[in-house]
Amino acid sequence: MGANHTCDLGEPGFYYFAYGSCMCPVDLKRTLGEDTHRYVIGPARLEGYRLGFFRRSPHRDCGVLDIVPTNQGGMEGVLYHLPWRLSDRLDQREEVPTGGYRHHEVVVDCCGQSYQSVRTYVVVDKLTHEIAPNDWYFNVVMRGAVTCGLSEQYCWQLFNRMNWLQDQQG
């Protein structure tokens, strides 16, 4: 599957792997301005990376998710197929123009298929230590993970990690 595949709605699109608040289609709709449930392909697995809270969001005033390479396993997220017309709005949300995140190309497995040339975002200037999410971010990440069908085991790992960070910094 290539990056210029035409989405089911008949318009050119791109694959996008979400692992933070964008996993929640309701929250993504808030930014992109249209229903994004219809663009969800399903839960996806990304090998060779793990999550970390290595960025403080100036808008949310809390730690937000990033992905970092690892030699131990992988992580889960949500694979979308978004129309190209939403690309700039997604970049704005991820603060690409102001140097918050940058595009990063990955390969993910979803629904028994391997998807090549999938866009995700990584933090540009990573902190040296993790910062806890606030309750709003914690809840929207969990809502997206559960709504889009990430594995129960992964949802618990995500919950426990965010809870532990809040306990450490609370």
C-alpha positions as CSV (number, residue, x, y, z in Angstrom):
1,M,0.0,0.0,0.0
2,G,1.5,3.3,-1.1
3,A,1.4,6.7,0.5
4,N,-0.8,8.1,-2.3
5,H,-3.5,5.4,-2.1
6,T,-7.0,6.7,-2.8
7,C,-9.2,6.5,0.3
8,D,-12.6,4.8,0.3
9,L,-14.3,8.1,-0.3
10,G,-12.7,8.4,-3.7
11,E,-10.2,11.2,-2.9
12,P,-6.4,10.9,-2.6
13,G,-5.1,10.3,0.9
14,F,-2.3,9.3,3.1
15,Y,-1.8,6.8,5.9
16,Y,-1.4,8.2,9.4
17,F,-0.4,6.3,12.5
18,A,-1.7,8.0,15.7
19,Y,-0.4,7.0,19.1
20,G,-1.5,9.9,21.4
21,S,-4.6,12.1,21.6
22,C,-5.1,11.7,17.9
23,M,-6.1,8.1,18.5
24,C,-9.4,9.5,19.6
25,P,-11.5,10.3,16.5
26,V,-13.7,12.7,18.5
27,D,-10.7,14.8,19.5
28,L,-9.2,14.6,16.1
29,K,-12.5,15.9,14.7
30,R,-12.2,18.9,16.9
31,T,-9.0,19.9,15.1
32,L,-9.7,18.7,11.6
33,G,-13.2,20.0,11.4
34,E,-14.9,16.8,10.2
35,D,-15.9,13.3,11.4
36,T,-12.8,11.2,11.4
37,H,-14.3,7.9,12.4
38,R,-14.8,7.0,8.8
39,Y,-11.1,7.3,8.2
40,V,-10.1,4.8,10.9
41,I,-8.7,1.6,9.4
42,G,-8.1,0.0,12.8
43,P,-5.7,-0.8,15.6
44,A,-2.1,-1.0,14.3
45,R,1.2,-2.2,15.6
46,L,4.5,-0.4,15.2
47,E,7.7,-2.5,15.9
48,G,10.9,-1.0,17.1
49,Y,9.4,1.9,19.0
50,R,8.0,2.7,22.4
51,L,6.1,5.6,23.9
52,G,7.5,8.3,26.1
53,F,6.4,11.7,27.4
54,F,9.4,13.6,26.3
55,R,7.6,16.9,25.4
56,R,5.8,19.5,27.3
57,S,2.9,20.9,25.3
58,P,2.7,24.7,25.6
59,H,-1.1,24.5,24.8
60,R,-1.9,21.7,27.3
61,D,0.8,22.6,29.8
62,C,1.6,18.9,30.4
63,G,3.6,16.1,29.1
64,V,2.5,14.7,25.7
65,L,3.4,11.5,23.9
66,D,6.3,10.9,21.6
67,I,7.8,7.7,20.1
68,V,11.4,6.7,20.6
69,P,13.3,3.8,19.0
70,T,13.8,0.6,21.1
71,N,15.2,-2.9,20.6
72,Q,12.5,-4.4,22.8
73,G,9.2,-5.0,21.1
74,G,6.9,-2.4,19.8
75,M,3.7,-0.4,20.5
76,E,0.2,0.1,19.4
77,G,-1.8,2.9,17.9
78,V,-4.5,3.7,15.4
79,L,-4.1,3.6,11.6
80,Y,-6.1,6.3,9.7
81,H,-6.4,6.9,6.0
82,L,-6.9,10.6,5.8
83,P,-7.6,12.8,2.7
84,W,-4.6,14.9,1.6
85,R,-6.8,18.0,2.1
86,L,-6.5,17.4,5.9
87,S,-2.7,17.2,5.9
88,D,-2.0,20.9,6.7
89,R,-4.5,20.9,9.5
90,L,-2.9,17.8,11.0
91,D,0.5,19.4,10.8
92,Q,-0.9,22.5,12.6
93,R,-2.3,20.3,15.3
94,E,1.1,18.6,15.7
95,E,2.9,22.0,15.7
96,V,5.0,21.1,12.7
97,P,5.3,24.8,11.6
98,T,6.6,25.9,15.1
99,G,9.0,22.9,15.5
100,G,7.0,20.8,18.0
101,Y,6.9,17.6,16.0
102,R,8.1,16.6,12.5
103,H,7.0,14.0,10.0
104,H,8.4,10.5,10.4
105,E,7.8,7.6,8.1
106,V,7.1,4.1,9.5
107,V,5.8,0.7,8.6
108,V,2.8,-0.6,10.6
109,D,0.8,-3.8,10.7
110,C,-3.0,-3.5,10.8
111,C,-5.7,-6.0,10.1
112,G,-3.3,-8.6,8.8
113,Q,-1.6,-6.3,6.3
114,S,1.7,-4.4,6.3
115,Y,1.4,-0.7,5.5
116,Q,4.5,1.1,4.1
117,S,5.2,4.8,4.0
118,V,2.9,5.6,6.9
119,R,3.2,9.1,8.4
120,T,3.5,9.6,12.1
121,Y,5.0,12.4,14.1
122,V,8.0,12.6,16.4
123,V,9.1,15.3,18.8
124,V,11.8,17.6,17.4
125,D,13.5,18.6,20.7
126,K,13.1,15.7,23.1
127,L,13.4,16.4,26.9
128,T,15.9,14.3,28.9
129,H,13.2,13.1,31.3
130,E,9.5,12.4,31.0
131,I,6.7,14.8,32.1
132,A,3.4,13.5,33.3
133,P,0.2,14.1,31.3
134,N,-2.6,16.1,32.8
135,D,-6.0,14.4,33.5
136,W,-7.5,15.7,30.2
137,Y,-4.7,14.3,28.0
138,F,-4.7,11.1,30.0
139,N,-8.4,10.6,29.4
140,V,-8.5,11.5,25.7
141,V,-5.5,9.1,25.0
142,M,-7.3,6.3,26.9
143,R,-10.6,7.0,25.2
144,G,-8.9,6.7,21.8
145,A,-7.1,3.5,22.7
146,V,-10.3,1.8,23.9
147,T,-12.6,3.3,21.2
148,C,-10.4,2.1,18.4
149,G,-9.8,-1.4,19.7
150,L,-6.2,-1.4,21.0
151,S,-5.5,-4.7,22.9
152,E,-6.6,-4.9,26.5
153,Q,-3.0,-5.6,27.6
154,Y,-1.7,-2.5,25.8
155,C,-4.5,-0.3,27.1
156,W,-3.5,-1.4,30.7
157,Q,0.2,-0.7,30.0
158,L,-0.7,2.8,28.7
159,F,-3.0,3.5,31.7
160,N,-0.4,2.2,34.2
161,R,2.4,4.3,32.6
162,M,0.5,7.5,32.6
163,N,-0.8,6.8,36.2
164,W,2.7,6.1,37.4
165,L,4.1,9.4,35.8
166,Q,1.3,11.4,37.5
167,D,2.0,9.7,40.9
168,Q,5.7,10.5,40.5
169,Q,5.1,14.1,39.7
170,G,1.9,14.7,41.7
